[in-house]
C-alpha cells in the first residue's frame, strides 16, 4: 500500500527522532538506520533513552550515556541512557540540599513526588539535551539519531517562564508533579537551544513509528498533532511489521485486518509521507540482523530451542477465572502496556464470573476500547467508563482554585496548569475516581481495565502521611481514597492480572510494572500471555518463525510467575459478546 522504507528515498536531516508506542519497533528501526548510515561513510551517534533497550547485547559492548564507539561498525557511536540512574542523580540534586533541614515525612513525600513519569521525562531530556544542543557534537557527527523523543508535555513545560523561577520551591498548591525542574536554571540556555533545534525542520525530522493496528496508529496521530502544535512539523510515518504474504487461515485473517486498518488511516496521519517495513520473522538481536532489517526479505527461522517447554503445563484464562472465583477476590485489575488486550480480557473475565452467578461491575479508563462495543450490560454485569479528561478537569479546578485563593501570579497559574497536564497528575485524578468504584466491591466483584501504577499508590500514600505531619493548602486527599489503599493492599481482596505478549518489550515493561506493584505492596499472581502465535497451528513461514521465537519468552514468563501463567492463542477475529468465551 505504501512505499518500503528506503534511506535513499528520504531526506534525512541531522537530528532524527523516533517515537511511538512501546513494542512498535522504534529501537530496531533507529539502530538499523544508524548502522546503514555508518556503513555508507557517515559519522553517526545513536542515542537511546528506552529503559527496556537491549542495545548493549546487540552491539556486544558496555554502553554509557556519553557514547561508545562500536568496533564492528566503524563511524558509529552508541549511547544508552539509564533512566533510573539519571532519575536517581536528578532526585538527589533536588532533595539532597534539603536533608536535615526538613522533617523526614516531608523528605519522603518529596522523594515519592519525584519518582514518577514526569521526572523520568525531564531527567532523560536533561541527558539528551547534550546531544542536540552541544556544538562539539554537532560538528563531530553527520547524524544524531534518538530512540524515544521527549513528550509534548515536557517541551511545553520547558518553554514556560515559571519553570525557571523560585516558584517551585515555594509551591503549596498541591499539584502532583511540581518540583521536577528545581535547580536547573543554569541549564536554561541549553534547554532553549534544544527546543529550538527540535522545532527546526531543516535540522530535525520526527519519525512516527507504528504498526498496522488501531492503537498504535491512534497513538501516532496523537503524538503527531501534539508536537505539530509545538512547531515540530517535519514529520514522517513508518508502519512496521506489515504482513506481505498470506497462505493459511491465520495469515489471511491478519492480512485482511491490517489492510482494512491501513485503508482507514486516522485523519491526522493522512497528510504525512508514510512508509512501511515488512514483518520480519526473526528477533532483531545482532548487528548482522540490524544491517539487513531494512532490506532483506529472507525468511530464516533461527529461534532458540526451548527443550522443556510443554504447553500442557501452561494454564488457560479459564484457570485464572477459576482461581479468582475460588479465592473470593473482590477487586480485579488487568494491567499491562497498550495493545496487549487488557480490555478484551477484562470483559471475558467479567462474563465468566457473571455466568457463575456473581454480580460484576466492569469499568475501564481506555477511551479507545469502548466497552459497549465489546460486551453488553446484563442483569449480572454493570458497566461504566472512567472519563480521564473529566476527572482531570475536576482535579485541575480544585488545585487551580486554591492557587488563585492563595494569590498566585498568572505566570505561576500557567505553570501549574501545564504541570496538571502531566501523566502523573492524570494518574492521581483517575485514582481518586477509582475510590468510588471500589466501594462497590462490598456488594459485587469489581473488574477494572487499566489501573493506576504503583507509583501513584505510593504517591497518594505519602500524601496521606504528609497531611498528618504538615498542614498545607492543597488538593485534599478524599476519605474514600484513604479507605481505598488498605483494600488494594489486601491480597485476599484485590488481585492484579499482568497482561503481556511473548515478546521482549512487553515482557520488560510488564516486569517494571511488577516491580512497581511489589514496591506498593499489591498482590499479583497471574501473568496472562495474549495473542500467541505459538499456541496456533499456523503454517505460514513468517508466522511460524515468529511463533518459534515466542517460546523462550513463554518459558521466561512461566518461570517468573512460578507456573502461574495463562496462554491465549491469537484469534483471527474481533472478539465481542459471546465470542469472548473463545479466550477462555
Secondary structure as GFF3:
##gff-version 3
##sequence-region A 1 584
A	DSSP	beta_strand	3	4	.	.	.	ID=ss1
A	DSSP	three_ten_helix	7	9	.	.	.	ID=ss2
A	DSSP	beta_strand	15	19	.	.	.	ID=ss3
A	DSSP	alpha_helix	26	39	.	.	.	ID=ss4
A	DSSP	beta_strand	44	48	.	.	.	ID=ss5
A	DSSP	alpha_helix	55	59	.	.	.	ID=ss6
A	DSSP	beta_strand	68	69	.	.	.	ID=ss7
A	DSSP	beta_strand	76	80	.	.	.	ID=ss8
A	DSSP	alpha_helix	83	95	.	.	.	ID=ss9
A	DSSP	three_ten_helix	96	98	.	.	.	ID=ss10
A	DSSP	alpha_helix	104	113	.	.	.	ID=ss11
A	DSSP	alpha_helix	117	133	.	.	.	ID=ss12
A	DSSP	alpha_helix	135	140	.	.	.	ID=ss13
A	DSSP	beta_strand	143	147	.	.	.	ID=ss14
A	DSSP	alpha_helix	152	159	.	.	.	ID=ss15
A	DSSP	three_ten_helix	161	164	.	.	.	ID=ss16
A	DSSP	alpha_helix	167	170	.	.	.	ID=ss17
A	DSSP	three_ten_helix	185	187	.	.	.	ID=ss18
A	DSSP	alpha_helix	188	198	.	.	.	ID=ss19
A	DSSP	beta_strand	204	211	.	.	.	ID=ss20
A	DSSP	alpha_helix	214	228	.	.	.	ID=ss21
A	DSSP	beta_strand	235	242	.	.	.	ID=ss22
A	DSSP	alpha_helix	249	263	.	.	.	ID=ss23
A	DSSP	three_ten_helix	267	269	.	.	.	ID=ss24
A	DSSP	beta_strand	273	278	.	.	.	ID=ss25
A	DSSP	alpha_helix	287	292	.	.	.	ID=ss26
A	DSSP	three_ten_helix	311	313	.	.	.	ID=ss27
A	DSSP	alpha_helix	317	327	.	.	.	ID=ss28
A	DSSP	beta_strand	331	335	.	.	.	ID=ss29
A	DSSP	alpha_helix	342	355	.	.	.	ID=ss30
A	DSSP	beta_strand	360	364	.	.	.	ID=ss31
A	DSSP	three_ten_helix	371	373	.	.	.	ID=ss32
A	DSSP	beta_strand	381	385	.	.	.	ID=ss33
A	DSSP	alpha_helix	388	405	.	.	.	ID=ss34
A	DSSP	alpha_helix	410	419	.	.	.	ID=ss35
A	DSSP	alpha_helix	423	438	.	.	.	ID=ss36
A	DSSP	three_ten_helix	439	442	.	.	.	ID=ss37
A	DSSP	beta_strand	445	449	.	.	.	ID=ss38
A	DSSP	alpha_helix	454	469	.	.	.	ID=ss39
A	DSSP	alpha_helix	479	488	.	.	.	ID=ss40
A	DSSP	beta_strand	494	500	.	.	.	ID=ss41
A	DSSP	alpha_helix	504	520	.	.	.	ID=ss42
A	DSSP	beta_strand	527	532	.	.	.	ID=ss43
A	DSSP	alpha_helix	541	560	.	.	.	ID=ss44
A	DSSP	beta_strand	565	569	.	.	.	ID=ss45
A	DSSP	three_ten_helix	577	583	.	.	.	ID=ss46
###
